[in-house]
Amino acid sequence: MEALPARIAEVGGLTIRRAFPQRGLRTVGPWCFADHFGPEVITPERGLDVGPHPHIGLHTVTWLLDGAVTHRDSLGSDQLIRPGQLNLMTAGNGVVHAEQADRIPGSALHGLQLWIAQHDATRHGAATFAHHSNLPQIDLHIGQATVFIGEFGGALSPADVAEDLLGMDLELGAGTAVLPIRPDWEYAVYVVSGEVTVNGAHLHTGASAGELVPVATGLSEVTFTTQQAARLVVLGGAPLAEALFMWWNFVGRSRAEVAQALADWENFRNHGDDTRFGRVETDLPSIPAPALP
């Protein structure tokens, strides 16, 4: 199991660490995107300001570790999210949203933005949004796990997704924890903070990026060993049977499908055609689509 360092980029005024997709790891089950932002101190000049932008064919999962972010979308949702809560938006055939951090000087912002590729059975359907403030937790003896997507150890997240998958936040102290996993699923572990040994592979967070390791398939358990406090995110799911075509904020199956979504978004921005994408109540400007290479 080889540790993969996250790639550094900037989104909405914040430095982010893109764990995947990257060369060597495109998806983990239906999970197809993982950005880790912060921790950063919010100032009047610097914070998270992501203007209205579209999505198709995916679920967005917002998981905060510190701070507060307001989500607004074309469904009329206006939701403040705080640490330990979950925002789940299903794009289906098309949705638009914007995200903005609370501008309280000196406050911190830290979290993850994750995407789940929708299967063919659901990806052409209507968009939805849900907020969940109470999520199940499991005692791991050396810490605890919060199940924000899927089911683990009898703890079932209230988040409604059609895909077979798991998303967990592990807050560990020193010691060893052994977790059962499904040998027919794909898994990956991302280190948010601290150091951990995962089935013999040593992972840590450095000055610039956290590390992610894909867990070898066919295993029935995974072992975490820590010398001090560490925070991890575990993602897993059934392997995708469908090849994805991803560009910008769109998850499709072909270049032609994504090109059509890009054209529909620009038509909406330039001419106000809301046949597919709608408006978001925000002062932030909408984001133009980059050209498809």
Backbone as CSV, one residue per row, in Angstrom:
resi,resn,N_x,N_y,N_z,CA_x,CA_y,CA_z,C_x,C_y,C_z
1,MET,0.852,-1.184,0.000,0.000,0.000,0.000,0.889,1.237,0.000
2,GLU,0.798,2.010,-1.057,1.658,3.172,-1.221,0.927,4.441,-0.820
3,ALA,1.564,5.262,0.034,0.985,6.532,0.435,1.066,7.530,-0.710
4,LEU,-0.052,8.239,-0.952,-0.132,9.215,-2.031,-0.319,10.599,-1.425
5,PRO,0.619,11.535,-1.609,0.435,12.884,-1.075,-0.641,13.628,-1.852
6,ALA,-1.427,14.421,-1.132,-2.450,15.233,-1.781,-1.793,16.329,-2.613
7,ARG,-2.529,16.779,-3.635,-2.037,17.828,-4.529,-2.575,19.183,-4.062
8,ILE,-1.694,20.194,-4.012,-2.073,21.512,-3.520,-2.709,22.341,-4.636
9,ALA,-3.818,23.014,-4.310,-4.484,23.900,-5.261,-5.171,25.006,-4.457
10,GLU,-5.918,25.878,-5.146,-6.667,26.928,-4.468,-8.077,26.964,-5.024
11,VAL,-9.070,26.999,-4.129,-10.473,27.025,-4.502,-11.196,28.040,-3.629
12,GLY,-11.877,28.980,-4.260,-12.703,29.923,-3.510,-11.955,30.752,-2.506
13,GLY,-10.651,30.983,-2.727,-9.860,31.795,-1.814,-9.164,31.012,-0.733
14,LEU,-9.294,29.690,-0.729,-8.646,28.863,0.274,-7.670,27.887,-0.378
15,THR,-6.588,27.599,0.332,-5.683,26.554,-0.097,-6.315,25.202,0.222
16,ILE,-6.319,24.298,-0.741,-6.899,22.979,-0.540,-5.881,21.902,-0.900
17,ARG,-6.100,20.709,-0.336,-5.290,19.537,-0.633,-6.201,18.532,-1.335
18,ARG,-5.950,18.274,-2.595,-6.789,17.355,-3.360,-6.234,15.941,-3.218
19,ALA,-6.927,15.117,-2.439,-6.468,13.759,-2.189,-6.654,12.873,-3.425
20,PHE,-7.794,13.030,-4.088,-8.041,12.348,-5.360,-9.220,13.026,-6.033
21,PRO,-9.351,12.904,-7.370,-8.590,12.021,-8.252,-7.163,12.524,-8.484
22,GLN,-6.272,11.583,-8.641,-4.899,11.865,-9.008,-4.336,10.648,-9.721
23,ARG,-3.187,10.813,-10.315,-2.573,9.685,-10.998,-2.341,8.554,-9.996
24,GLY,-2.845,7.399,-10.323,-2.717,6.262,-9.428,-3.960,5.975,-8.615
25,LEU,-4.883,6.940,-8.511,-6.125,6.713,-7.781,-7.203,7.656,-8.308
26,ARG,-8.099,7.122,-9.111,-9.177,7.927,-9.688,-10.443,7.894,-8.840
27,THR,-10.784,6.709,-8.330,-11.999,6.547,-7.536,-11.743,5.559,-6.406
28,VAL,-12.598,5.645,-5.393,-12.636,4.671,-4.301,-14.095,4.234,-4.203
29,GLY,-14.422,3.085,-4.801,-15.839,2.763,-4.961,-16.478,3.891,-5.755
30,PRO,-17.650,4.390,-5.342,-18.263,5.514,-6.041,-17.731,6.885,-5.620
31,TRP,-16.858,6.930,-4.584,-16.240,8.210,-4.218,-15.298,8.620,-5.351
32,CYS,-15.476,9.826,-5.881,-14.696,10.227,-7.058,-13.932,11.532,-6.861
33,PHE,-13.987,12.124,-5.651,-13.346,13.429,-5.442,-13.229,13.667,-3.945
34,ALA,-12.066,14.182,-3.505,-11.863,14.507,-2.095,-10.939,15.704,-1.972
35,ASP,-11.478,16.816,-1.483,-10.707,18.024,-1.194,-10.667,18.247,0.310
36,HIS,-9.483,18.562,0.825,-9.287,18.877,2.237,-8.880,20.340,2.318
37,PHE,-9.722,21.179,2.946,-9.417,22.608,3.038,-9.141,23.009,4.489
38,GLY,-8.187,23.961,4.650,-7.801,24.406,5.968,-6.872,23.403,6.654
39,PRO,-6.596,23.598,7.954,-7.164,24.680,8.768,-6.547,26.044,8.432
40,GLU,-7.411,27.032,8.294,-6.981,28.402,8.027,-7.737,29.352,8.933
41,VAL,-7.111,30.456,9.260,-7.752,31.491,10.060,-8.500,32.434,9.126
42,ILE,-9.778,32.668,9.419,-10.604,33.531,8.592,-10.310,34.994,8.898
43,THR,-10.190,35.793,7.851,-10.025,37.241,7.973,-11.069,37.907,7.084
44,PRO,-11.292,39.227,7.255,-12.237,39.902,6.349,-11.839,39.776,4.885
45,GLU,-10.543,39.592,4.629,-10.070,39.514,3.239,-9.944,38.082,2.737
46,ARG,-9.890,37.108,3.636,-9.611,35.743,3.208,-10.545,34.751,3.892
47,GLY,-11.222,33.970,3.067,-12.124,32.949,3.573,-12.671,32.157,2.407
48,LEU,-13.652,31.344,2.665,-14.240,30.524,1.615,-15.377,31.285,0.946
49,ASP,-15.215,31.597,-0.334,-16.248,32.276,-1.122,-16.340,31.591,-2.476
50,VAL,-17.228,30.621,-2.588,-17.408,29.885,-3.842,-18.758,30.278,-4.417
51,GLY,-18.733,31.056,-5.510,-19.950,31.545,-6.122,-20.766,30.453,-6.776
52,PRO,-21.973,30.775,-7.245,-22.839,29.775,-7.866,-22.139,29.020,-8.988
53,HIS,-22.219,27.702,-8.915,-21.626,26.829,-9.921,-22.471,25.565,-10.013
54,PRO,-22.472,24.902,-11.157,-23.377,23.772,-11.375,-22.724,22.421,-11.091
55,HIS,-23.577,21.416,-10.902,-23.140,20.025,-10.806,-24.134,19.144,-11.541
56,ILE,-23.644,18.026,-12.055,-24.512,16.970,-12.559,-23.934,15.621,-12.122
57,GLY,-24.805,14.646,-11.929,-24.380,13.258,-11.771,-23.624,12.897,-10.519
58,LEU,-23.797,13.664,-9.431,-23.029,13.373,-8.213,-23.775,13.813,-6.962
59,HIS,-23.328,13.281,-5.822,-23.705,13.791,-4.508,-22.523,14.596,-3.985
60,THR,-22.760,15.795,-3.448,-21.708,16.516,-2.729,-21.883,16.268,-1.234
61,VAL,-20.779,15.960,-0.566,-20.763,15.700,0.870,-19.857,16.740,1.522
62,THR,-20.427,17.605,2.345,-19.644,18.614,3.064,-19.499,18.179,4.513
63,TRP,-18.229,18.020,4.954,-17.937,17.546,6.305,-16.979,18.527,6.955
64,LEU,-17.487,19.299,7.924,-16.683,20.327,8.593,-16.026,19.782,9.849
65,LEU,-14.779,20.212,10.063,-14.035,19.884,11.273,-13.916,21.097,12.192
66,ASP,-14.026,22.292,11.609,-13.972,23.532,12.389,-14.597,24.642,11.550
67,GLY,-15.237,25.612,12.226,-15.803,26.756,11.541,-17.270,26.565,11.183
68,ALA,-17.757,27.412,10.280,-19.157,27.371,9.847,-19.236,27.839,8.399
69,VAL,-20.047,27.162,7.603,-20.207,27.476,6.180,-21.689,27.493,5.846
70,THR,-22.116,28.489,5.067,-23.495,28.562,4.609,-23.604,28.023,3.189
71,HIS,-24.503,27.075,3.003,-24.794,26.478,1.700,-26.103,27.067,1.174
72,ARG,-26.079,27.550,-0.060,-27.294,28.002,-0.736,-27.351,27.340,-2.113
73,ASP,-28.540,26.944,-2.529,-28.635,26.272,-3.821,-29.890,26.699,-4.580
74,SER,-29.996,26.196,-5.813,-31.102,26.557,-6.705,-32.405,25.875,-6.319
75,LEU,-32.385,25.015,-5.301,-33.610,24.428,-4.769,-34.243,25.329,-3.718
76,GLY,-33.539,26.409,-3.351,-34.020,27.302,-2.309,-33.428,27.013,-0.944
77,SER,-32.512,26.071,-0.835,-31.885,25.740,0.446,-30.993,26.885,0.912
78,ASP,-31.013,27.158,2.209,-30.143,28.149,2.840,-29.768,27.570,4.199
79,GLN,-28.637,26.867,4.247,-28.316,26.046,5.414,-26.918,26.329,5.944
80,LEU,-26.844,26.661,7.227,-25.560,26.791,7.908,-25.133,25.416,8.410
81,ILE,-23.894,25.055,8.120,-23.362,23.778,8.592,-22.216,24.031,9.553
82,ARG,-22.173,23.218,10.629,-21.131,23.311,11.649,-20.456,21.950,11.814
83,PRO,-19.336,21.895,12.529,-18.637,20.621,12.710,-19.540,19.532,13.286
84,GLY,-19.365,18.313,12.761,-20.162,17.198,13.215,-21.500,17.064,12.531
85,GLN,-21.818,18.002,11.627,-23.048,17.948,10.854,-22.719,17.620,9.397
86,LEU,-23.737,17.182,8.664,-23.538,16.763,7.283,-24.473,17.512,6.347
87,ASN,-23.913,18.053,5.266,-24.705,18.549,4.150,-24.549,17.582,2.998
88,LEU,-25.678,17.127,2.460,-25.673,16.190,1.338,-26.551,16.754,0.226
89,MET,-25.939,17.087,-0.898,-26.679,17.579,-2.052,-26.572,16.572,-3.190
90,THR,-27.695,16.207,-3.759,-27.743,15.293,-4.896,-28.026,16.104,-6.150
91,ALA,-27.106,16.051,-7.109,-27.218,16.903,-8.294,-28.185,16.349,-9.330
92,GLY,-28.168,15.022,-9.540,-29.017,14.461,-10.579,-28.730,15.088,-11.929
93,ASN,-29.791,15.517,-12.609,-29.647,16.105,-13.940,-29.078,17.515,-13.908
94,GLY,-29.099,18.173,-12.735,-28.523,19.508,-12.662,-28.965,20.283,-11.445
95,VAL,-28.012,20.933,-10.781,-28.280,21.787,-9.640,-27.171,22.830,-9.575
96,VAL,-27.439,23.941,-8.903,-26.451,25.010,-8.725,-26.379,25.333,-7.240
97,HIS,-25.153,25.543,-6.726,-25.040,25.956,-5.327,-23.863,26.908,-5.149
98,ALA,-23.857,27.566,-3.983,-22.784,28.472,-3.583,-22.463,28.190,-2.127
99,GLU,-21.205,28.430,-1.746,-20.772,28.173,-0.381,-19.943,29.350,0.123
100,GLN,-20.224,29.758,1.364,-19.532,30.919,1.923,-19.305,30.702,3.409
101,ALA,-18.068,30.906,3.853,-17.732,30.744,5.266,-18.171,31.961,6.063
102,ASP,-18.546,31.734,7.320,-18.833,32.842,8.230,-17.592,33.704,8.372
103,ARG,-17.744,35.028,8.166,-16.596,35.932,8.224,-16.442,36.508,9.628
104,ILE,-16.088,35.665,10.563,-15.812,36.113,11.924,-14.301,36.168,12.069
105,PRO,-13.702,37.369,12.126,-12.241,37.468,12.177,-11.655,36.639,13.308
106,GLY,-10.613,35.870,12.983,-9.945,35.048,13.961,-10.487,33.641,14.083
107,SER,-11.657,33.393,13.483,-12.203,32.033,13.538,-11.485,31.142,12.535
108,ALA,-11.544,29.844,12.765,-10.857,28.900,11.894,-11.848,28.241,10.946
109,LEU,-11.322,27.712,9.855,-12.135,26.945,8.921,-11.347,25.713,8.511
110,HIS,-11.999,24.549,8.611,-11.307,23.286,8.342,-12.351,22.245,7.976
111,GLY,-12.129,21.510,6.893,-13.101,20.491,6.529,-12.756,19.768,5.250
112,LEU,-13.713,18.970,4.792,-13.549,18.208,3.562,-14.779,18.363,2.683
113,GLN,-14.535,18.423,1.380,-15.585,18.383,0.377,-15.382,17.105,-0.436
114,LEU,-16.389,16.247,-0.443,-16.299,14.943,-1.077,-17.414,14.792,-2.108
115,TRP,-17.124,14.046,-3.175,-18.130,13.749,-4.183,-18.335,12.250,-4.296
116,ILE,-19.584,11.881,-4.554,-19.962,10.501,-4.831,-20.586,10.466,-6.221
117,ALA,-20.067,9.627,-7.093,-20.652,9.482,-8.429,-21.975,8.727,-8.323
118,GLN,-23.027,9.307,-8.906,-24.310,8.614,-8.936,-24.310,7.540,-10.023
119,HIS,-25.010,6.441,-9.727,-25.167,5.390,-10.720,-26.193,5.813,-11.771
120,ASP,-26.238,5.096,-12.879,-27.154,5.415,-13.967,-28.605,5.463,-13.513
121,ALA,-28.952,4.646,-12.537,-30.341,4.568,-12.088,-30.834,5.861,-11.455
122,THR,-29.917,6.701,-10.945,-30.338,7.916,-10.236,-29.787,9.204,-10.829
123,ARG,-28.765,9.134,-11.664,-28.048,10.356,-12.021,-28.807,11.276,-12.974
124,HIS,-29.879,10.822,-13.568,-30.679,11.682,-14.440,-31.934,12.191,-13.735
125,GLY,-32.034,11.939,-12.436,-33.225,12.331,-11.689,-33.167,13.764,-11.188
126,ALA,-34.107,14.087,-10.302,-34.211,15.438,-9.759,-33.163,15.681,-8.684
127,ALA,-32.794,16.943,-8.520,-31.840,17.340,-7.476,-32.544,17.394,-6.122
128,THR,-31.778,17.118,-5.053,-32.300,17.201,-3.688,-31.212,17.734,-2.773
129,PHE,-31.624,18.187,-1.580,-30.664,18.619,-0.560,-31.160,18.175,0.805
130,ALA,-30.219,17.734,1.665,-30.565,17.332,3.028,-29.454,17.753,3.975
131,HIS,-29.859,18.139,5.189,-28.920,18.492,6.265,-29.180,17.556,7.435
132,HIS,-28.102,16.983,7.993,-28.226,16.059,9.114,-27.340,16.534,10.266
133,SER,-27.960,16.843,11.389,-27.206,17.374,12.532,-26.871,16.313,13.559
134,ASN,-27.531,15.154,13.496,-27.266,14.083,14.451,-26.801,12.846,13.699
135,LEU,-25.538,12.483,13.908,-24.945,11.356,13.206,-24.450,10.317,14.211
136,PRO,-24.530,9.031,13.876,-24.161,7.977,14.830,-22.659,7.886,15.031
137,GLN,-22.267,7.510,16.240,-20.862,7.335,16.587,-20.634,5.949,17.177
138,ILE,-19.398,5.464,17.011,-19.014,4.146,17.495,-17.776,4.277,18.370
139,ASP,-17.760,3.574,19.500,-16.599,3.554,20.382,-15.563,2.590,19.823
140,LEU,-14.341,3.096,19.572,-13.249,2.275,19.055,-12.205,1.962,20.127
141,HIS,-12.529,2.235,21.385,-11.647,1.990,22.537,-10.479,2.989,22.582
142,ILE,-9.821,3.231,21.471,-8.771,4.255,21.481,-9.287,5.561,20.866
143,GLY,-10.574,5.639,20.665,-11.169,6.834,20.087,-12.591,6.548,19.648
144,GLN,-13.077,7.375,18.708,-14.434,7.166,18.235,-14.518,7.407,16.737
145,ALA,-15.522,6.781,16.136,-15.784,6.954,14.706,-17.169,7.567,14.539
146,THR,-17.271,8.554,13.664,-18.561,9.123,13.282,-18.890,8.635,11.881
147,VAL,-20.019,7.970,11.735,-20.439,7.446,10.434,-21.308,8.507,9.771
148,PHE,-20.740,9.219,8.785,-21.527,10.268,8.142,-22.203,9.805,6.853
149,ILE,-21.722,8.723,6.259,-22.363,8.130,5.089,-22.334,6.604,5.254
150,GLY,-23.444,5.952,4.973,-23.478,4.498,4.983,-23.668,3.905,6.374
151,GLU,-23.201,2.660,6.536,-23.387,1.916,7.782,-22.092,1.224,8.179
152,PHE,-21.817,1.214,9.492,-20.650,0.506,10.004,-20.931,0.077,11.431
153,GLY,-20.691,-1.191,11.725,-20.823,-1.694,13.080,-22.191,-1.493,13.686
154,GLY,-23.219,-1.516,12.849,-24.576,-1.317,13.331,-25.005,0.128,13.400
155,ALA,-24.088,1.071,13.180,-24.416,2.494,13.170,-24.739,2.922,11.742
156,LEU,-25.933,3.450,11.520,-26.407,3.800,10.184,-26.607,5.299,10.069
157,SER,-25.925,5.917,9.118,-26.110,7.343,8.857,-27.508,7.584,8.294
158,PRO,-28.141,8.709,8.672,-29.452,9.028,8.111,-29.387,9.542,6.676
159,ALA,-28.176,9.790,6.165,-28.031,10.317,4.811,-28.544,9.299,3.789
160,ASP,-29.369,9.750,2.862,-30.001,8.874,1.890,-29.224,8.901,0.575
161,VAL,-28.447,7.856,0.330,-27.752,7.689,-0.945,-28.036,6.284,-1.458
162,ALA,-28.177,6.157,-2.769,-28.524,4.865,-3.361,-27.311,3.963,-3.506
163,GLU,-26.126,4.530,-3.471,-24.906,3.767,-3.720,-24.466,2.980,-2.480
164,ASP,-23.758,1.864,-2.695,-23.191,1.070,-1.604,-21.849,1.672,-1.218
165,LEU,-21.793,2.361,-0.070,-20.555,3.038,0.294,-20.520,3.371,1.776
166,LEU,-19.342,3.851,2.211,-19.101,4.196,3.605,-18.228,5.429,3.686
167,GLY,-18.583,6.340,4.603,-17.743,7.484,4.930,-17.690,7.636,6.440
168,MET,-16.475,7.603,7.029,-16.312,7.694,8.480,-15.200,8.665,8.846
169,ASP,-15.410,9.377,9.944,-14.408,10.261,10.531,-13.906,9.596,11.803
170,LEU,-12.606,9.295,11.865,-12.013,8.631,13.022,-11.175,9.623,13.819
171,GLU,-11.500,9.773,15.115,-10.704,10.576,16.043,-10.046,9.605,17.022
172,LEU,-8.731,9.407,16.870,-8.029,8.366,17.607,-7.027,8.940,18.598
173,GLY,-6.851,8.235,19.696,-5.750,8.495,20.606,-4.644,7.492,20.322
174,ALA,-3.746,7.302,21.276,-2.651,6.356,21.080,-3.140,4.928,21.283
175,GLY,-2.662,4.032,20.411,-3.027,2.634,20.546,-3.277,1.991,19.198
176,THR,-4.007,0.888,19.213,-4.294,0.135,17.992,-5.790,-0.158,17.911
177,ALA,-6.340,0.041,16.723,-7.741,-0.290,16.461,-7.798,-1.171,15.223
178,VAL,-8.591,-2.222,15.292,-8.781,-3.132,14.162,-10.238,-3.046,13.729
179,LEU,-10.461,-2.653,12.473,-11.814,-2.475,11.967,-12.111,-3.511,10.888
180,PRO,-13.268,-4.161,10.964,-13.650,-5.092,9.891,-14.034,-4.316,8.629
181,ILE,-13.658,-4.832,7.474,-14.035,-4.222,6.201,-14.518,-5.318,5.261
182,ARG,-15.139,-4.909,4.179,-15.658,-5.876,3.210,-14.585,-6.178,2.160
183,PRO,-14.246,-7.428,1.955,-13.187,-7.760,0.992,-13.555,-7.455,-0.450
184,ASP,-14.867,-7.297,-0.747,-15.294,-7.005,-2.116,-15.412,-5.506,-2.386
185,TRP,-15.096,-4.680,-1.398,-15.156,-3.226,-1.563,-13.754,-2.648,-1.733
186,GLU,-13.721,-1.417,-2.238,-12.489,-0.616,-2.277,-12.518,0.361,-1.101
187,TYR,-11.326,0.599,-0.498,-11.217,1.527,0.628,-9.984,2.405,0.454
188,ALA,-10.040,3.588,1.077,-8.867,4.450,1.177,-8.943,5.193,2.505
189,VAL,-7.773,5.502,3.060,-7.676,6.220,4.334,-6.918,7.518,4.091
190,TYR,-7.521,8.645,4.505,-6.868,9.947,4.373,-6.526,10.482,5.761
191,VAL,-5.295,10.959,5.923,-4.840,11.487,7.209,-5.105,12.985,7.255
192,VAL,-6.054,13.382,8.095,-6.375,14.801,8.271,-5.338,15.468,9.154
193,SER,-4.958,14.791,10.240,-3.924,15.322,11.140,-3.279,14.168,11.888
194,GLY,-2.008,14.364,12.272,-1.291,13.368,13.040,-0.593,12.334,12.174
195,GLU,-0.254,11.224,12.780,0.434,10.131,12.106,-0.242,8.815,12.448
196,VAL,-0.230,7.887,11.517,-0.860,6.595,11.724,-0.177,5.555,10.848
197,THR,-0.133,4.331,11.318,0.310,3.206,10.501,-0.917,2.380,10.145
198,VAL,-1.156,2.231,8.845,-2.317,1.505,8.345,-1.832,0.212,7.700
199,ASN,-2.105,-0.917,8.346,-1.653,-2.219,7.835,-0.177,-2.203,7.453
200,GLY,0.626,-1.537,8.272,2.068,-1.500,8.029,2.548,-0.314,7.229
201,ALA,1.650,0.454,6.601,2.050,1.632,5.817,1.964,2.871,6.701
202,HIS,3.079,3.594,6.842,3.131,4.764,7.719,2.649,5.995,6.961
203,LEU,1.673,6.694,7.535,1.101,7.892,6.927,1.222,9.060,7.896
204,HIS,1.300,10.258,7.351,1.378,11.433,8.214,0.940,12.672,7.451
205,THR,0.711,13.748,8.193,0.475,15.047,7.586,1.758,15.843,7.673
206,GLY,2.163,16.426,6.551,3.369,17.234,6.506,3.026,18.708,6.467
207,ALA,4.010,19.521,6.117,3.818,20.966,6.084,2.870,21.375,4.964
208,SER,2.817,20.590,3.897,2.034,21.015,2.736,0.820,20.155,2.454
209,ALA,0.822,18.884,2.844,-0.287,18.031,2.439,-0.438,16.835,3.348
210,GLY,-1.681,16.341,3.440,-1.923,15.073,4.083,-1.648,13.954,3.095
211,GLU,-1.692,12.736,3.592,-1.453,11.582,2.734,-2.662,10.662,2.732
212,LEU,-2.822,9.967,1.632,-3.909,9.020,1.460,-3.325,7.689,1.033
213,VAL,-3.905,6.602,1.533,-3.436,5.288,1.111,-4.632,4.437,0.701
214,PRO,-4.593,3.842,-0.497,-5.620,2.872,-0.871,-5.362,1.567,-0.128
215,VAL,-6.410,1.015,0.470,-6.287,-0.263,1.172,-6.422,-1.385,0.143
216,ALA,-5.533,-2.370,0.237,-5.560,-3.482,-0.716,-6.906,-4.194,-0.676
217,THR,-7.449,-4.509,-1.843,-8.721,-5.220,-1.906,-8.530,-6.677,-1.464
218,GLY,-9.632,-7.305,-1.058,-9.587,-8.697,-0.627,-9.361,-8.882,0.852
219,LEU,-9.107,-7.783,1.593,-8.870,-7.881,3.032,-10.194,-7.849,3.792
220,SER,-10.208,-8.468,4.972,-11.413,-8.478,5.799,-11.284,-7.567,7.017
221,GLU,-10.103,-6.974,7.219,-9.931,-6.021,8.311,-8.795,-5.064,7.986
222,VAL,-8.800,-3.920,8.671,-7.731,-2.933,8.528,-7.303,-2.518,9.926
223,THR,-5.989,-2.377,10.125,-5.427,-2.067,11.440,-4.831,-0.663,11.444
224,PHE,-5.214,0.139,12.435,-4.679,1.484,12.627,-3.861,1.494,13.911
225,THR,-2.611,1.942,13.819,-1.753,2.056,14.995,-1.253,3.485,15.111
226,THR,-1.443,4.104,16.267,-1.055,5.494,16.479,-0.239,5.612,17.758
227,GLN,0.705,6.552,17.762,1.500,6.847,18.956,0.930,8.029,19.733
228,GLN,0.106,8.834,19.062,-0.532,9.990,19.680,-1.798,10.296,18.883
229,ALA,-2.456,11.398,19.223,-3.741,11.723,18.597,-3.604,11.858,17.083
230,ALA,-4.590,11.332,16.370,-4.639,11.436,14.912,-6.098,11.488,14.473
231,ARG,-6.319,12.125,13.357,-7.674,12.184,12.789,-7.630,11.687,11.354
232,LEU,-8.528,10.763,11.029,-8.525,10.109,9.731,-9.929,10.134,9.145
233,VAL,-9.993,10.056,7.833,-11.262,9.836,7.145,-11.130,8.551,6.339
234,VAL,-12.076,7.647,6.539,-12.097,6.366,5.827,-13.233,6.390,4.822
235,LEU,-12.916,6.108,3.565,-13.912,6.050,2.499,-13.896,4.652,1.900
236,GLY,-15.066,4.128,1.589,-15.136,2.807,0.990,-16.407,2.639,0.190
237,GLY,-16.409,1.628,-0.670,-17.611,1.359,-1.436,-17.400,0.270,-2.463
238,ALA,-18.510,-0.191,-3.021,-18.456,-1.204,-4.070,-17.814,-0.602,-5.321
239,PRO,-16.933,-1.343,-5.991,-16.277,-0.816,-7.195,-17.291,-0.366,-8.235
240,LEU,-16.969,0.736,-8.900,-17.842,1.246,-9.960,-17.803,0.313,-11.169
241,ALA,-18.977,0.004,-11.687,-19.049,-0.821,-12.897,-19.069,0.050,-14.149
242,GLU,-19.149,1.373,-13.955,-19.283,2.298,-15.076,-18.064,3.214,-15.141
243,ALA,-17.551,3.448,-16.342,-16.434,4.384,-16.525,-16.955,5.810,-16.444
244,LEU,-16.239,6.661,-15.716,-16.658,8.056,-15.548,-15.927,8.963,-16.524
245,PHE,-16.612,10.046,-16.901,-15.967,11.145,-17.611,-16.200,12.377,-16.739
246,MET,-15.139,12.851,-16.072,-15.242,13.983,-15.161,-14.515,15.189,-15.733
247,TRP,-15.199,16.331,-15.659,-14.556,17.591,-16.023,-15.214,18.702,-15.231
248,TRP,-14.373,19.551,-14.611,-14.840,20.650,-13.786,-15.751,20.126,-12.694
249,ASN,-17.025,20.545,-12.660,-17.948,20.127,-11.609,-18.929,19.054,-12.068
250,PHE,-18.629,18.434,-13.199,-19.568,17.490,-13.785,-19.024,16.066,-13.755
251,VAL,-19.889,15.130,-13.407,-19.547,13.710,-13.460,-20.510,13.051,-14.441
252,GLY,-19.994,12.674,-15.601,-20.805,12.052,-16.636,-20.209,10.731,-17.078
253,ARG,-20.616,10.316,-18.253,-20.126,9.067,-18.813,-19.445,9.263,-20.160
254,SER,-19.619,10.452,-20.757,-19.025,10.689,-22.066,-18.661,12.156,-22.205
255,ARG,-17.756,12.425,-23.124,-17.370,13.799,-23.418,-18.569,14.605,-23.906
256,ALA,-19.388,13.987,-24.754,-20.544,14.698,-25.303,-21.522,15.110,-24.203
257,GLU,-21.717,14.251,-23.217,-22.626,14.565,-22.112,-22.122,15.747,-21.292
258,VAL,-20.840,15.761,-21.001,-20.263,16.859,-20.230,-20.234,18.145,-21.057
259,ALA,-19.931,18.035,-22.336,-19.938,19.217,-23.211,-21.321,19.859,-23.239
260,GLN,-22.381,19.051,-23.235,-23.738,19.587,-23.225,-24.035,20.321,-21.919
261,ALA,-23.569,19.751,-20.805,-23.769,20.412,-19.512,-23.041,21.749,-19.459
262,LEU,-21.822,21.798,-19.988,-21.077,23.056,-20.048,-21.829,24.086,-20.869
263,ALA,-22.350,23.682,-22.031,-23.096,24.598,-22.895,-24.370,25.083,-22.213
264,ASP,-25.052,24.188,-21.505,-26.284,24.571,-20.802,-25.992,25.580,-19.701
265,TRP,-24.876,25.394,-18.980,-24.514,26.333,-17.917,-24.175,27.703,-18.485
266,GLU,-23.400,27.753,-19.537,-23.041,29.042,-20.125,-24.263,29.714,-20.750
267,ASN,-25.185,28.941,-21.293,-26.417,29.505,-21.828,-27.248,30.133,-20.712
268,PHE,-27.243,29.484,-19.552,-27.949,30.040,-18.403,-27.277,31.324,-17.924
269,ARG,-25.949,31.305,-17.807,-25.230,32.490,-17.332,-25.399,33.671,-18.269
270,ASN,-25.383,33.416,-19.570,-25.391,34.506,-20.555,-26.790,34.936,-20.981
271,HIS,-27.744,34.008,-20.939,-29.073,34.309,-21.479,-30.203,34.041,-20.501
272,GLY,-29.883,33.510,-19.318,-30.909,33.298,-18.308,-31.821,32.118,-18.568
273,ASP,-31.432,31.203,-19.448,-32.238,30.021,-19.732,-32.119,29.052,-18.563
274,ASP,-33.214,28.920,-17.766,-33.157,28.074,-16.579,-33.839,26.722,-16.783
275,THR,-33.817,26.238,-18.020,-34.418,24.935,-18.306,-33.757,23.838,-17.476
276,ARG,-32.451,23.946,-17.293,-31.710,22.906,-16.566,-31.152,23.399,-15.238
277,PHE,-30.545,24.569,-15.237,-29.917,25.111,-14.029,-30.691,26.324,-13.539
278,GLY,-30.733,26.500,-12.211,-31.504,27.583,-11.624,-30.650,28.596,-10.890
279,ARG,-31.309,29.581,-10.320,-30.615,30.678,-9.646,-30.424,30.395,-8.162
280,VAL,-29.374,31.010,-7.617,-29.059,30.916,-6.188,-29.110,32.314,-5.601
281,GLU,-29.777,32.449,-4.453,-29.877,33.750,-3.797,-28.580,34.062,-3.054
282,THR,-27.684,34.773,-3.722,-26.392,35.140,-3.139,-25.839,36.347,-3.864
283,ASP,-24.966,37.081,-3.175,-24.297,38.226,-3.802,-23.031,37.802,-4.545
284,LEU,-22.614,36.557,-4.388,-21.408,36.091,-5.055,-21.661,35.914,-6.551
285,PRO,-20.696,36.289,-7.395,-20.885,36.113,-8.834,-20.798,34.639,-9.233
286,SER,-21.547,34.277,-10.276,-21.493,32.903,-10.760,-20.145,32.635,-11.422
287,ILE,-19.763,31.373,-11.440,-18.438,30.980,-11.933,-18.564,30.478,-13.372
288,PRO,-17.808,31.077,-14.304,-17.858,30.616,-15.691,-17.239,29.238,-15.842
289,ALA,-17.721,28.489,-16.807,-17.202,27.145,-17.047,-15.901,27.221,-17.827
290,PRO,-14.889,26.428,-17.443,-13.666,26.366,-18.238,-13.921,25.574,-19.514
291,ALA,-13.145,25.883,-20.543,-13.298,25.192,-21.820,-12.923,23.730,-21.675
292,LEU,-13.671,22.874,-22.338,-13.362,21.448,-22.334,-12.225,21.198,-23.308
293,PRO,-11.073,20.661,-22.842,-9.931,20.503,-23.739,-10.183,19.405,-24.769
